[in-house]
Amino acid sequence: MFPMRTGRDARRRGATRRRARRRWGGWRVDWHDVDRWLDRLVVLAVGVALVVGGLALILTLLL
């Protein structure tokens, strides 16, 4: 009986090897963290733009 293949590479078994992440003191940039911060920055900028645009619309209609 053959083993079932359920994933991309079902031949691999056990824990996967992971590289240790360097936080401080290393010169390498963790682009995943940079991408996450950029996503937060974009969400904040869009939120501020929506609030300012909404206030401008309300003030324009009221005045």
ChimeraX commands (.cxc) that place a marker at each C-alpha (Angstrom):
marker #1 position 0.00,0.00,0.00 radius 0.5
marker #1 position 1.35,3.41,-0.98 radius 0.5
marker #1 position 1.36,6.35,1.46 radius 0.5
marker #1 position -1.23,9.03,0.79 radius 0.5
marker #1 position 0.00,12.26,-0.75 radius 0.5
marker #1 position -1.89,15.19,0.70 radius 0.5
marker #1 position 0.26,18.25,0.13 radius 0.5
marker #1 position 2.65,19.87,-2.28 radius 0.5
marker #1 position 5.47,17.63,-1.17 radius 0.5
marker #1 position 4.07,14.87,0.99 radius 0.5
marker #1 position 7.41,13.06,1.17 radius 0.5
marker #1 position 8.72,15.46,3.78 radius 0.5
marker #1 position 7.97,14.46,7.32 radius 0.5
marker #1 position 8.64,15.97,10.69 radius 0.5
marker #1 position 9.42,19.52,11.69 radius 0.5
marker #1 position 10.50,21.95,9.02 radius 0.5
marker #1 position 13.77,23.78,9.42 radius 0.5
marker #1 position 13.44,27.45,10.12 radius 0.5
marker #1 position 16.10,30.09,10.05 radius 0.5
marker #1 position 16.67,31.96,13.27 radius 0.5
marker #1 position 15.39,35.51,12.97 radius 0.5
marker #1 position 17.80,38.28,13.77 radius 0.5
marker #1 position 16.11,41.16,15.50 radius 0.5
marker #1 position 18.83,43.56,16.53 radius 0.5
marker #1 position 22.46,43.85,15.58 radius 0.5
marker #1 position 22.05,42.29,12.15 radius 0.5
marker #1 position 22.24,44.20,8.93 radius 0.5
marker #1 position 19.58,42.12,7.18 radius 0.5
marker #1 position 16.11,43.61,6.87 radius 0.5
marker #1 position 13.12,41.42,7.58 radius 0.5
marker #1 position 10.87,42.45,4.70 radius 0.5
marker #1 position 7.86,40.72,6.24 radius 0.5
marker #1 position 7.94,43.15,9.16 radius 0.5
marker #1 position 8.44,46.11,6.80 radius 0.5
marker #1 position 5.47,44.97,4.72 radius 0.5
marker #1 position 3.30,44.66,7.81 radius 0.5
marker #1 position 4.21,48.19,8.95 radius 0.5
marker #1 position 3.54,49.57,5.48 radius 0.5
marker #1 position 0.11,47.92,5.52 radius 0.5
marker #1 position -0.65,49.58,8.85 radius 0.5
marker #1 position 0.55,52.93,7.53 radius 0.5
marker #1 position -1.68,52.65,4.45 radius 0.5
marker #1 position -4.70,51.73,6.58 radius 0.5
marker #1 position -4.04,54.72,8.82 radius 0.5
marker #1 position -3.61,57.07,5.84 radius 0.5
marker #1 position -6.84,55.87,4.22 radius 0.5
marker #1 position -8.70,56.27,7.51 radius 0.5
marker #1 position -7.44,59.82,7.97 radius 0.5
marker #1 position -8.32,60.66,4.35 radius 0.5
marker #1 position -11.86,59.34,4.82 radius 0.5
marker #1 position -12.36,61.34,8.02 radius 0.5
marker #1 position -11.00,64.55,6.51 radius 0.5
marker #1 position -13.05,64.08,3.33 radius 0.5
marker #1 position -16.20,63.39,5.33 radius 0.5
marker #1 position -15.69,66.46,7.48 radius 0.5
marker #1 position -15.04,68.59,4.41 radius 0.5
marker #1 position -18.25,67.31,2.80 radius 0.5
marker #1 position -20.29,68.00,5.92 radius 0.5
marker #1 position -18.86,71.49,6.30 radius 0.5
marker #1 position -19.48,72.22,2.63 radius 0.5
marker #1 position -23.12,71.13,2.87 radius 0.5
marker #1 position -23.76,73.02,6.11 radius 0.5
marker #1 position -22.10,76.31,5.22 radius 0.5
marker link #1:1,2 radius 0.2
marker link #1:2,3 radius 0.2
marker link #1:3,4 radius 0.2
marker link #1:4,5 radius 0.2
marker link #1:5,6 radius 0.2
marker link #1:6,7 radius 0.2
marker link #1:7,8 radius 0.2
marker link #1:8,9 radius 0.2
marker link #1:9,10 radius 0.2
marker link #1:10,11 radius 0.2
marker link #1:11,12 radius 0.2
marker link #1:12,13 radius 0.2
marker link #1:13,14 radius 0.2
marker link #1:14,15 radius 0.2
marker link #1:15,16 radius 0.2
marker link #1:16,17 radius 0.2
marker link #1:17,18 radius 0.2
marker link #1:18,19 radius 0.2
marker link #1:19,20 radius 0.2
marker link #1:20,21 radius 0.2
marker link #1:21,22 radius 0.2
marker link #1:22,23 radius 0.2
marker link #1:23,24 radius 0.2
marker link #1:24,25 radius 0.2
marker link #1:25,26 radius 0.2
marker link #1:26,27 radius 0.2
marker link #1:27,28 radius 0.2
marker link #1:28,29 radius 0.2
marker link #1:29,30 radius 0.2
marker link #1:30,31 radius 0.2
marker link #1:31,32 radius 0.2
marker link #1:32,33 radius 0.2
marker link #1:33,34 radius 0.2
marker link #1:34,35 radius 0.2
marker link #1:35,36 radius 0.2
marker link #1:36,37 radius 0.2
marker link #1:37,38 radius 0.2
marker link #1:38,39 radius 0.2
marker link #1:39,40 radius 0.2
marker link #1:40,41 radius 0.2
marker link #1:41,42 radius 0.2
marker link #1:42,43 radius 0.2
marker link #1:43,44 radius 0.2
marker link #1:44,45 radius 0.2
marker link #1:45,46 radius 0.2
marker link #1:46,47 radius 0.2
marker link #1:47,48 radius 0.2
marker link #1:48,49 radius 0.2
marker link #1:49,50 radius 0.2
marker link #1:50,51 radius 0.2
marker link #1:51,52 radius 0.2
marker link #1:52,53 radius 0.2
marker link #1:53,54 radius 0.2
marker link #1:54,55 radius 0.2
marker link #1:55,56 radius 0.2
marker link #1:56,57 radius 0.2
marker link #1:57,58 radius 0.2
marker link #1:58,59 radius 0.2
marker link #1:59,60 radius 0.2
marker link #1:60,61 radius 0.2
marker link #1:61,62 radius 0.2
marker link #1:62,63 radius 0.2
view
